[in-house]
Amino acid sequence: MSERHETDRRKRGLLGRASRAVRHPQRGLTYLRRAARDAVLNVRHRDHVGYYRAVMADDSARNANKAVGSANEERWNALGQMQFDYLVEHGLKPTHRMLEIGCGNLRAGWRFIDHLEPGHYYGVDISPDILVHAQRTLVRKGLQEKLPHLTMVADLRLDFLPDEHFAVAHAHSVFSHCPPAVIEECLAHIGRVLTPGGFFDFTFNRTTGAEYQVLREDYYYRTEHLLTMAEKHGFRPEFREDWEERPHRQSKIRVTKPGNAGAGVAEHH
């Protein structure tokens, strides 16, 4: 996608949100509620993980699907299918071991679990509340025999996981809620758990102007910033232009660990 096209898309998005705010004033009230919550949680939690864990506890208590960014069940299913289809089209095989960072309530995760061999899916999340809903999704979909791992984490150092274990890692709508230090921490450590030639796909809120944040919940980054950060940690990063064709507001980057990919890890088109 060209920078001009992306800027036009962002302008349309901003105008669209402004128009929706006029037509749906209750959304303004939703923002005010978020801002009030943000003020309280900023006092209670200095660290970002503690802050966002509290956000997820509050959101999950209201609606688990909305907590992971889906307005309703139909959208929850559509977004999960979109993530699954993209990874399968671009390299994910049943024999791969996969790490999903920010697995949430398994919006896409249950499809990955069903696709992969038993025990090959490992989902982590900072929120114990959303992981309870992940277990419920697992039961609802009848996937207990697939033996997925669902684990709460306090950071993204991943130091409890083995070296060179995962061929694929995935983080959808995680870095869009993370300050730079948390993204840096993840990129500094995830290479250790990836196999040579393994890749890590992540989405982010893209801007071509100054980087900014909305409260402590939403962060917007320049593509070049994240590509440079990934290169610094030894990855081969690539902006995924074909993802821009999908009906999703976030953009995607893939970072690949150098080395011999071995059998079945290379991407397929």
C-alpha positions as CSV (number, residue, x, y, z in Angstrom):
1,M,0.0,0.0,0.0
2,S,1.3,3.5,-0.9
3,E,1.8,6.1,1.8
4,R,-0.7,8.3,0.0
5,H,-3.3,5.5,-0.1
6,E,-2.7,4.8,3.6
7,T,-3.1,8.4,4.5
8,D,-6.3,8.7,2.6
9,R,-7.6,5.6,4.3
10,R,-6.8,7.1,7.7
11,K,-8.5,10.4,6.8
12,R,-11.6,8.4,5.7
13,G,-11.4,6.5,9.0
14,L,-11.2,9.7,11.1
15,L,-14.0,11.3,9.2
16,G,-16.1,8.2,9.5
17,R,-15.5,8.1,13.2
18,A,-16.4,11.7,13.6
19,S,-19.6,11.2,11.5
20,R,-20.5,8.1,13.6
21,A,-20.0,10.1,16.8
22,V,-22.5,12.7,15.6
23,R,-25.0,10.0,14.6
24,H,-24.4,7.8,17.7
25,P,-23.8,10.1,20.7
26,Q,-23.7,7.0,23.0
27,R,-20.2,6.3,21.6
28,G,-19.1,9.7,23.0
29,L,-20.4,8.5,26.4
30,T,-18.4,5.2,25.9
31,Y,-15.2,7.3,25.4
32,L,-15.9,9.3,28.5
33,R,-16.4,6.1,30.5
34,R,-13.0,4.9,29.2
35,A,-11.3,8.1,30.0
36,A,-12.7,8.0,33.6
37,R,-11.5,4.4,34.0
38,D,-8.1,5.4,32.5
39,A,-7.7,8.1,35.1
40,V,-8.4,5.7,38.0
41,L,-6.2,2.9,36.6
42,N,-3.3,5.3,35.9
43,V,-3.2,5.9,39.7
44,R,-3.5,2.3,40.6
45,H,-1.1,0.8,38.1
46,R,2.2,2.4,37.1
47,D,3.3,-0.5,34.9
48,H,1.5,-1.1,31.6
49,V,0.8,-4.8,32.1
50,G,-0.9,-4.2,35.4
51,Y,-2.9,-1.4,33.8
52,Y,-4.0,-3.3,30.8
53,R,-4.8,-6.4,32.9
54,A,-7.2,-4.3,34.8
55,V,-8.7,-3.0,31.6
56,M,-9.3,-6.5,30.4
57,A,-10.8,-7.5,33.7
58,D,-13.4,-4.7,33.4
59,D,-14.1,-5.4,29.7
60,S,-14.3,-9.1,30.2
61,A,-16.9,-8.8,33.0
62,R,-19.1,-6.8,30.6
63,N,-18.6,-8.9,27.4
64,A,-15.7,-11.2,26.5
65,N,-16.1,-10.7,22.8
66,K,-16.0,-6.9,23.0
67,A,-13.0,-7.2,25.3
68,V,-11.0,-8.6,22.4
69,G,-12.4,-6.0,20.0
70,S,-15.4,-7.6,18.5
71,A,-18.7,-5.8,18.6
72,N,-20.8,-9.0,18.4
73,E,-20.6,-12.7,17.8
74,E,-20.8,-12.3,14.0
75,R,-17.8,-10.0,14.0
76,W,-15.9,-12.2,16.5
77,N,-16.3,-15.1,14.1
78,A,-15.4,-13.0,11.0
79,L,-12.2,-11.6,12.5
80,G,-11.1,-15.0,13.8
81,Q,-11.6,-16.5,10.4
82,M,-9.7,-13.7,8.7
83,Q,-6.7,-14.3,10.9
84,F,-6.8,-18.0,10.5
85,D,-7.2,-17.9,6.7
86,Y,-4.3,-15.5,6.3
87,L,-1.8,-17.6,8.3
88,V,-2.8,-20.9,6.6
89,E,-2.5,-19.2,3.2
90,H,0.9,-17.9,4.2
91,G,2.7,-20.8,5.8
92,L,1.0,-22.3,8.8
93,K,1.0,-26.1,8.6
94,P,-0.6,-28.7,11.0
95,T,2.8,-29.9,11.9
96,H,4.0,-26.5,13.1
97,R,4.2,-25.5,16.8
98,M,2.6,-22.2,17.2
99,L,2.8,-19.5,19.9
100,E,-0.1,-17.0,20.0
101,I,0.7,-13.9,22.1
102,G,-2.5,-12.3,23.4
103,C,-4.7,-15.3,22.6
104,G,-7.7,-13.7,24.3
105,N,-10.8,-15.8,24.3
106,L,-9.6,-17.8,21.3
107,R,-11.3,-15.7,18.6
108,A,-8.8,-17.1,16.1
109,G,-7.1,-19.5,18.5
110,W,-9.8,-22.2,18.4
111,R,-9.3,-22.5,14.7
112,F,-5.5,-22.7,15.1
113,I,-6.0,-25.4,17.7
114,D,-8.3,-27.4,15.4
115,H,-5.8,-27.1,12.5
116,L,-2.7,-28.0,14.4
117,E,-1.6,-31.4,15.7
118,P,-2.4,-32.0,19.4
119,G,-0.2,-30.1,21.8
120,H,1.2,-27.8,19.1
121,Y,-0.7,-24.6,20.1
122,Y,0.5,-22.4,23.0
123,G,-1.5,-19.4,23.8
124,V,-0.4,-16.7,26.4
125,D,-2.2,-13.7,27.7
126,I,-1.7,-11.2,30.5
127,S,-5.3,-11.4,31.6
128,P,-6.5,-14.3,33.8
129,D,-10.1,-13.2,33.2
130,I,-10.0,-13.6,29.4
131,L,-8.2,-16.9,29.7
132,V,-11.2,-18.2,31.7
133,H,-13.3,-17.3,28.6
134,A,-10.7,-19.0,26.4
135,Q,-11.3,-22.3,28.3
136,R,-15.0,-21.9,27.8
137,T,-14.4,-21.4,24.1
138,L,-12.3,-24.6,24.0
139,V,-15.1,-26.6,25.7
140,R,-17.8,-25.0,23.4
141,K,-15.8,-26.1,20.3
142,G,-15.1,-29.5,21.7
143,L,-11.3,-29.2,21.3
144,Q,-10.1,-30.6,24.7
145,E,-8.4,-33.6,23.0
146,K,-6.1,-31.2,21.1
147,L,-4.4,-30.4,24.4
148,P,-3.6,-26.7,23.8
149,H,-1.6,-24.8,26.4
150,L,-3.2,-21.6,27.8
151,T,-0.9,-19.7,30.1
152,M,-1.1,-16.3,31.9
153,V,2.1,-14.2,31.6
154,A,3.3,-11.1,33.5
155,D,5.6,-9.9,30.7
156,L,6.7,-10.8,27.2
157,R,10.2,-12.1,28.0
158,L,8.9,-15.6,27.4
159,D,11.7,-17.0,29.6
160,F,9.7,-20.0,30.6
161,L,9.5,-21.3,27.1
162,P,12.2,-23.5,25.4
163,D,14.7,-22.4,22.8
164,E,13.9,-22.7,19.1
165,H,10.5,-24.4,19.8
166,F,8.0,-22.5,17.7
167,A,7.9,-22.3,13.9
168,V,5.2,-19.6,14.0
169,A,4.3,-16.9,16.4
170,H,1.3,-14.6,16.1
171,A,0.0,-11.5,17.9
172,H,-3.2,-9.9,16.6
173,S,-4.2,-6.6,18.1
174,V,-1.6,-6.8,20.8
175,F,1.0,-4.2,19.8
176,S,-1.9,-1.8,19.1
177,H,-2.3,-1.7,22.8
178,C,1.4,-1.6,23.8
179,P,3.8,1.2,24.4
180,P,7.2,1.0,22.7
181,A,9.0,-0.6,25.7
182,V,6.7,-3.6,25.7
183,I,7.1,-4.1,22.0
184,E,10.8,-3.8,22.4
185,E,10.8,-6.4,25.1
186,C,8.8,-8.9,23.0
187,L,11.1,-8.4,19.9
188,A,14.2,-8.8,22.1
189,H,13.1,-12.2,23.4
190,I,10.8,-13.9,20.9
191,G,13.7,-14.7,18.6
192,R,15.0,-17.2,21.2
193,V,11.9,-19.3,21.1
194,L,11.5,-19.3,17.3
195,T,13.1,-22.0,15.1
196,P,15.6,-20.9,12.4
197,G,13.5,-19.6,9.6
198,G,10.5,-19.3,11.9
199,F,8.3,-16.1,11.6
200,F,6.3,-13.8,13.9
201,D,3.3,-12.0,12.5
202,F,1.9,-9.0,14.4
203,T,-0.7,-6.3,13.7
204,F,-0.4,-2.7,14.7
205,N,-2.2,0.7,14.4
206,R,-0.5,2.4,11.5
207,T,0.1,6.1,11.1
208,T,2.2,8.1,8.6
209,G,2.3,11.1,10.8
210,A,3.5,11.6,14.3
211,E,3.1,8.6,16.5
212,Y,0.5,9.0,19.3
213,Q,-1.7,7.2,21.8
214,V,-5.3,7.4,22.9
215,L,-5.4,7.1,26.7
216,R,-3.1,4.2,27.7
217,E,-5.2,1.8,25.6
218,D,-4.4,2.5,22.0
219,Y,-1.0,3.2,20.3
220,Y,-0.3,4.3,16.8
221,Y,3.1,3.6,15.1
222,R,4.9,4.5,11.9
223,T,5.8,1.4,9.9
224,E,9.4,2.4,9.7
225,H,9.8,2.6,13.5
226,L,8.7,-1.0,13.9
227,L,10.7,-2.3,11.0
228,T,13.8,-0.7,12.4
229,M,13.1,-2.1,15.8
230,A,12.8,-5.6,14.4
231,E,16.0,-5.3,12.4
232,K,17.8,-4.2,15.5
233,H,17.0,-7.5,17.1
234,G,18.3,-9.5,14.1
235,F,15.0,-10.2,12.2
236,R,14.2,-9.8,8.6
237,P,11.0,-7.7,8.7
238,E,8.5,-7.2,6.0
239,F,5.4,-5.0,5.8
240,R,2.6,-7.3,4.6
241,E,0.9,-5.3,1.9
242,D,-1.6,-8.1,1.0
243,W,-3.0,-7.9,4.5
244,E,-4.1,-4.3,3.7
245,E,-6.7,-5.8,1.3
246,R,-8.5,-7.5,4.2
247,P,-11.4,-5.6,5.9
248,H,-9.4,-4.8,9.0
249,R,-8.2,-1.4,10.4
250,Q,-4.8,-2.6,11.6
251,S,-1.7,-3.3,9.4
252,K,0.6,-6.3,9.7
253,I,4.3,-6.9,9.8
254,R,6.1,-10.3,9.5
255,V,9.5,-10.7,11.1
256,T,11.5,-13.8,10.2
257,K,14.4,-15.3,12.1
258,P,17.4,-15.9,9.9
259,G,18.6,-19.4,9.3
260,N,17.7,-22.6,7.5
261,A,13.9,-22.9,7.6
262,G,14.0,-26.7,7.4
263,A,11.1,-28.7,6.1
264,G,7.7,-27.1,6.0
265,V,8.4,-23.7,7.5
266,A,8.8,-21.7,4.3
267,E,5.8,-19.6,3.3
268,H,3.3,-20.8,0.7
269,H,1.3,-18.5,-1.6
